């Protein structure tokens, strides 16, 4: 895998018209469709992705936050 989608998606309400009602429709299908129509933008980053959906991933992220230069800064 070359890329991973870890993002926040902001879509126009009109995009919902492309999603079938009452049926499973994966986001990759929607995004592929929007790419073909040249209506999808993205931003590539070189920063590490911190997966926080597991205990191990959350611990790794906590360690990063605690040991980073941002520790103690208020957000």
Backbone as CSV, one residue per row, in Angstrom:
resi,resn,N_x,N_y,N_z,CA_x,CA_y,CA_z,C_x,C_y,C_z
1,UNK,0.847,-1.174,0.000,0.000,0.000,0.000,0.892,1.236,0.000
2,UNK,0.583,2.155,-0.867,1.358,3.376,-0.976,0.773,4.468,-0.086
3,UNK,-0.537,4.560,-0.023,-1.193,5.619,0.738,-2.234,5.019,1.666
4,UNK,-2.535,5.748,2.710,-3.617,5.383,3.613,-4.490,6.622,3.788
5,UNK,-5.784,6.417,3.783,-6.712,7.518,3.973,-6.978,7.661,5.465
6,UNK,-6.383,8.649,6.070,-6.710,8.970,7.460,-7.074,10.438,7.440
7,UNK,-8.340,10.664,7.355,-8.745,12.022,7.051,-10.057,12.404,7.694
8,UNK,-10.352,13.641,7.514,-11.675,14.175,7.766,-12.219,14.522,6.399
9,UNK,-13.367,14.019,6.098,-13.967,14.293,4.789,-15.049,15.340,4.937
10,UNK,-14.989,16.319,4.080,-16.002,17.358,4.031,-16.629,17.270,2.655
11,UNK,-17.904,16.923,2.636,-18.593,16.703,1.360,-19.794,17.634,1.247
12,UNK,-20.077,18.025,0.037,-21.294,18.804,-0.207,-22.504,17.884,-0.089
13,UNK,-23.601,18.422,0.330,-24.826,17.643,0.498,-25.217,16.947,-0.811
14,UNK,-24.918,17.568,-1.926,-25.269,17.012,-3.237,-24.616,15.643,-3.464
15,UNK,-23.474,15.385,-2.826,-22.779,14.107,-2.985,-23.651,12.954,-2.492
16,UNK,-24.526,13.220,-1.531,-25.404,12.179,-1.013,-26.318,11.600,-2.090
17,UNK,-26.553,12.340,-3.151,-27.394,11.856,-4.248,-26.762,10.665,-4.966
18,UNK,-25.443,10.509,-4.854,-24.746,9.416,-5.526,-24.748,8.130,-4.699
19,UNK,-25.203,8.196,-3.475,-25.191,7.041,-2.578,-26.568,6.384,-2.606
20,UNK,-26.628,5.098,-2.931,-27.928,4.407,-2.968,-28.591,4.390,-1.583
21,UNK,-29.903,4.508,-1.557,-30.656,4.478,-0.305,-30.726,3.064,0.254
22,UNK,-30.691,2.952,1.575,-30.888,1.691,2.291,-30.015,0.555,1.790
23,UNK,-28.777,0.870,1.488,-27.870,-0.149,0.970,-26.442,0.213,1.383
24,UNK,-25.652,-0.822,1.690,-24.256,-0.593,2.037,-23.542,0.020,0.833
25,UNK,-22.803,1.072,1.066,-22.067,1.730,-0.009,-20.742,2.216,0.553
26,UNK,-19.650,1.529,0.240,-18.350,1.891,0.823,-17.844,3.251,0.343
27,UNK,-17.137,3.935,1.240,-16.590,5.245,0.899,-15.616,5.172,-0.272
28,UNK,-14.862,4.067,-0.389,-13.911,3.999,-1.498,-14.636,4.010,-2.844
29,UNK,-15.845,3.468,-2.902,-16.625,3.534,-4.146,-17.042,4.969,-4.448
30,UNK,-17.481,5.661,-3.411,-17.868,7.066,-3.580,-16.668,7.910,-3.996
31,UNK,-15.547,7.717,-3.302,-14.356,8.495,-3.627,-13.848,8.178,-5.026
32,UNK,-13.899,6.911,-5.438,-13.477,6.544,-6.802,-14.342,7.257,-7.841
33,UNK,-15.636,7.290,-7.572,-16.560,7.982,-8.476,-16.220,9.473,-8.558
34,UNK,-15.988,10.092,-7.409,-15.668,11.522,-7.393,-14.331,11.804,-8.059
35,UNK,-13.375,10.887,-7.904,-12.080,11.042,-8.584,-12.272,11.019,-10.090
36,UNK,-13.052,10.070,-10.586,-13.311,9.982,-12.041,-13.953,11.251,-12.567
37,UNK,-14.799,11.865,-11.747,-15.449,13.118,-12.147,-14.561,14.333,-11.890
38,UNK,-13.353,14.096,-11.330,-12.404,15.155,-10.997,-13.016,16.150,-10.001
39,UNK,-13.730,15.602,-9.016,-14.392,16.420,-8.001,-13.950,16.055,-6.590
40,UNK,-12.736,15.539,-6.464,-12.225,15.194,-5.144,-10.823,15.759,-5.001
41,UNK,-10.587,16.450,-3.918,-9.273,17.003,-3.617,-8.684,16.268,-2.426
42,UNK,-7.376,16.267,-2.340,-6.721,15.646,-1.195,-5.460,16.419,-0.860
43,UNK,-4.902,16.093,0.281,-3.661,16.695,0.724,-2.783,15.585,1.259
44,UNK,-1.600,15.438,0.695,-0.670,14.400,1.130,0.202,14.937,2.255
45,UNK,0.369,14.141,3.281,1.223,14.522,4.398,2.285,13.458,4.615
46,UNK,3.404,13.843,5.139,4.489,12.911,5.432,4.508,12.541,6.912
47,UNK,3.561,13.056,7.685,3.520,12.784,9.117,3.029,11.369,9.389
48,UNK,3.493,10.811,10.492,3.092,9.474,10.901,1.613,9.443,11.244
49,UNK,0.973,8.349,10.904,-0.423,8.104,11.251,-0.470,7.357,12.576
50,UNK,-1.202,7.894,13.539,-1.365,7.243,14.832,-2.754,6.626,14.891
51,UNK,-2.795,5.314,14.844,-4.046,4.565,14.909,-4.449,4.503,16.372
52,UNK,-5.644,4.981,16.721,-6.068,4.997,18.118,-7.293,4.117,18.342
53,UNK,-7.531,3.193,17.440,-8.670,2.285,17.567,-8.347,1.033,18.352
54,UNK,-7.141,0.918,18.866,-6.759,-0.229,19.685,-6.012,0.286,20.917
55,UNK,-5.928,-0.544,21.932,-5.213,-0.156,23.150,-3.752,0.142,22.826
56,UNK,-3.114,-0.710,22.015,-1.705,-0.517,21.661,-1.505,0.800,20.909
57,UNK,-2.385,1.082,19.945,-2.283,2.320,19.183,-2.491,3.545,20.051
58,UNK,-3.439,3.455,20.969,-3.703,4.574,21.875,-2.513,4.820,22.799
59,UNK,-1.904,3.743,23.279,-0.714,3.893,24.134,0.425,4.563,23.365
60,UNK,0.615,4.160,22.114,1.676,4.757,21.298,1.413,6.246,21.095
61,UNK,0.158,6.601,20.832,-0.184,8.000,20.642,-0.006,8.790,21.945
62,UNK,-0.444,8.213,23.064,-0.251,8.873,24.363,1.230,9.142,24.614
63,UNK,2.070,8.158,24.321,3.513,8.330,24.508,4.031,9.474,23.634
64,UNK,3.562,9.534,22.386,3.976,10.606,21.479,3.597,11.968,22.057
65,UNK,2.372,12.091,22.527,1.898,13.366,23.074,2.704,13.746,24.313
66,UNK,2.897,12.797,25.200,3.614,13.070,26.453,5.080,13.430,26.211
67,UNK,5.693,12.834,25.199,7.124,13.060,24.985,7.422,14.113,23.917
68,UNK,6.399,14.646,23.300,6.626,15.601,22.216,6.933,16.990,22.750
69,UNK,7.378,17.820,21.862,7.674,19.210,22.231,6.408,19.964,22.596
70,UNK,5.235,19.375,22.284,3.968,20.038,22.566,3.451,19.698,23.957
71,UNK,4.098,18.754,24.657,3.633,18.373,25.988,3.587,19.591,26.893
72,UNK,2.486,19.772,27.545,2.328,20.895,28.452,1.732,22.130,27.795
73,UNK,1.742,22.181,26.452,1.109,23.310,25.770,-0.388,23.156,25.835
74,UNK,-1.104,24.238,26.015,-2.555,24.158,25.964,-2.988,24.282,24.524
75,UNK,-4.005,23.528,24.184,-4.491,23.530,22.791,-5.546,24.550,22.578
